[in-house]
């Protein structure tokens, strides 16, 4: 079976005070279509660096990154933008919602960029927010939403274009334990319902155990 994500020999180094720091050291990772993988590791182990590499958000990496059977590591800036737009969804620890737009508009906007009509985008956004328990909050701006509600809008936005691969960096890290459980339940349900793959960086062992597989990052490699 082909992989949704295949990373081979991934390296990333930084210069700091005249010293070379190897953050990723020949890392290998495969994720199957529809598989949800937890990425565990202490702060500074390279989790965010790996997600930035796979998300094509930063250069300077060595090795191979294949997404949906396409080699993407050497694409130019425009080609990377197309892959991010068409195949990837992103969720961060902080929601990064547009503050002057309502919850509905925040979920509509990436769909318009993708080329969907305004009416289709609004219908899709309304459906996702409703399934996330925000049907009565769609017209509220982020400042009028709780932390859990803001993060649910961020989940809806990430899934709006039905991405092939979701990349999530501590998606419930800013939430209390009870709210994190609720948001993560909804996240897993929607991702599995869409048949998307996901790579989720987390410190939470309990949440990690509910995913299909756990990978542990230590000193730049998976162990």
PyMOL commands that set and color helices and strands:
alter all, ss='L'
color gray80, all
select helices_A, chain A and resi 47-54+77-87+103-114+118-131+142-144+147-159+177-194+205-208
alter helices_A, ss='H'
color red, helices_A
select strands_A, chain A and resi 3-16+19-32+36-40+62-67+70-71+88-91+165-169+197-202+213-218+221-222
alter strands_A, ss='S'
color yellow, strands_A
deselect
rebuild
show_as cartoon
